[in-house]
Amino acid sequence: VDGAALVRAALSHEIELRGAPHVLAFGKVAFPMLDGLLAVTGGAPKSGLVVAPATKFPAELHLPPGVEALVADHPEPSARSVAAGKRARAFVSALGPEDHL
């Protein structure tokens, strides 16, 4: 699955972005999905959280300002997975009604 291409296609045809969004990306293609968003918006999101298995982290991690990355184990969840889930809940809970995720 080419997560970057799928996000680029979806954002190019289906959604009109108004300002910089907040980003939450989970799973094996979380980093490519973030790359796809950055390619379409041309700028950094307001904030972001990327959660992926350690084996899917890029060799060199270059995140935009305000974006953090956490490891969640797959397929067997671990304490890191629970911590990432709690962080994701806090991330979303901090957003207001005018924020775009």
NORSULUR-V758825 format. One record per residue. N is the residue number from 1. RES is the residue in three letters. OMEGA is omega in whole degrees, -180 to 180 (NA if undefined). NEAR is the number of other C-alpha atoms within 8 Angstrom. D_CENTER is the distance of its C-alpha to the mean C-alpha in whole Angstrom. Layout:
BEGIN
n=N res=RES omega=OMEGA near=NEAR d_center=D_CENTER
n=N res=RES omega=OMEGA near=NEAR d_center=D_CENTER
END
This chain:
BEGIN
n=1 res=VAL omega=177 near=3 d_center=16
n=2 res=ASP omega=-177 near=7 d_center=15
n=3 res=GLY omega=-180 near=11 d_center=11
n=4 res=ALA omega=-179 near=12 d_center=11
n=5 res=ALA omega=180 near=8 d_center=15
n=6 res=LEU omega=178 near=10 d_center=14
n=7 res=VAL omega=178 near=11 d_center=11
n=8 res=ARG omega=-179 near=12 d_center=14
n=9 res=ALA omega=-179 near=8 d_center=16
n=10 res=ALA omega=-178 near=9 d_center=15
n=11 res=LEU omega=179 near=12 d_center=14
n=12 res=SER omega=-172 near=9 d_center=18
n=13 res=HIS omega=-170 near=6 d_center=20
n=14 res=GLU omega=-171 near=6 d_center=19
n=15 res=ILE omega=173 near=7 d_center=17
n=16 res=GLU omega=180 near=6 d_center=18
n=17 res=LEU omega=177 near=7 d_center=16
n=18 res=ARG omega=-177 near=5 d_center=18
n=19 res=GLY omega=-179 near=4 d_center=17
n=20 res=ALA omega=179 near=11 d_center=13
n=21 res=PRO omega=166 near=12 d_center=11
n=22 res=HIS omega=-173 near=11 d_center=9
n=23 res=VAL omega=173 near=12 d_center=5
n=24 res=LEU omega=-178 near=9 d_center=4
n=25 res=ALA omega=-178 near=11 d_center=3
n=26 res=PHE omega=166 near=9 d_center=6
n=27 res=GLY omega=-175 near=8 d_center=9
n=28 res=LYS omega=180 near=8 d_center=11
n=29 res=VAL omega=-178 near=12 d_center=9
n=30 res=ALA omega=-179 near=13 d_center=6
n=31 res=PHE omega=174 near=13 d_center=7
n=32 res=PRO omega=178 near=10 d_center=9
n=33 res=MET omega=176 near=13 d_center=7
n=34 res=LEU omega=178 near=12 d_center=5
n=35 res=ASP omega=178 near=9 d_center=9
n=36 res=GLY omega=177 near=14 d_center=10
n=37 res=LEU omega=-179 near=12 d_center=9
n=38 res=LEU omega=179 near=11 d_center=10
n=39 res=ALA omega=-179 near=9 d_center=13
n=40 res=VAL omega=-175 near=9 d_center=14
n=41 res=THR omega=-180 near=8 d_center=14
n=42 res=GLY omega=180 near=6 d_center=15
n=43 res=GLY omega=-178 near=7 d_center=14
n=44 res=ALA omega=173 near=9 d_center=12
n=45 res=PRO omega=177 near=13 d_center=10
n=46 res=LYS omega=176 near=9 d_center=12
n=47 res=SER omega=-180 near=10 d_center=9
n=48 res=GLY omega=175 near=11 d_center=6
n=49 res=LEU omega=178 near=13 d_center=5
n=50 res=VAL omega=-179 near=15 d_center=4
n=51 res=VAL omega=-176 near=13 d_center=7
n=52 res=ALA omega=173 near=17 d_center=9
n=53 res=PRO omega=-179 near=12 d_center=13
n=54 res=ALA omega=-179 near=8 d_center=15
n=55 res=THR omega=-179 near=4 d_center=16
n=56 res=LYS omega=175 near=9 d_center=13
n=57 res=PHE omega=176 near=9 d_center=12
n=58 res=PRO omega=178 near=6 d_center=14
n=59 res=ALA omega=175 near=4 d_center=17
n=60 res=GLU omega=-176 near=4 d_center=17
n=61 res=LEU omega=178 near=6 d_center=13
n=62 res=HIS omega=-179 near=4 d_center=13
n=63 res=LEU omega=175 near=6 d_center=10
n=64 res=PRO omega=176 near=7 d_center=11
n=65 res=PRO omega=178 near=6 d_center=13
n=66 res=GLY omega=179 near=8 d_center=11
n=67 res=VAL omega=178 near=11 d_center=8
n=68 res=GLU omega=-180 near=8 d_center=9
n=69 res=ALA omega=179 near=8 d_center=8
n=70 res=LEU omega=176 near=9 d_center=10
n=71 res=VAL omega=170 near=11 d_center=12
n=72 res=ALA omega=-175 near=14 d_center=13
n=73 res=ASP omega=-177 near=12 d_center=16
n=74 res=HIS omega=7 near=6 d_center=17
n=75 res=PRO omega=179 near=4 d_center=19
n=76 res=GLU omega=179 near=5 d_center=21
n=77 res=PRO omega=-179 near=10 d_center=19
n=78 res=SER omega=175 near=8 d_center=20
n=79 res=ALA omega=178 near=6 d_center=20
n=80 res=ARG omega=178 near=10 d_center=17
n=81 res=SER omega=179 near=11 d_center=15
n=82 res=VAL omega=179 near=10 d_center=17
n=83 res=ALA omega=179 near=8 d_center=16
n=84 res=ALA omega=177 near=12 d_center=12
n=85 res=GLY omega=178 near=8 d_center=13
n=86 res=LYS omega=179 near=8 d_center=15
n=87 res=ARG omega=178 near=8 d_center=13
n=88 res=ALA omega=178 near=10 d_center=10
n=89 res=ARG omega=178 near=8 d_center=14
n=90 res=ALA omega=180 near=8 d_center=15
n=91 res=PHE omega=-178 near=9 d_center=11
n=92 res=VAL omega=-179 near=7 d_center=12
n=93 res=SER omega=-179 near=7 d_center=16
n=94 res=ALA omega=-179 near=6 d_center=16
n=95 res=LEU omega=179 near=7 d_center=15
n=96 res=GLY omega=-177 near=6 d_center=18
n=97 res=PRO omega=180 near=4 d_center=19
n=98 res=GLU omega=-179 near=4 d_center=19
n=99 res=ASP omega=178 near=8 d_center=15
n=100 res=HIS omega=179 near=6 d_center=13
n=101 res=LEU omega=NA near=6 d_center=10
END
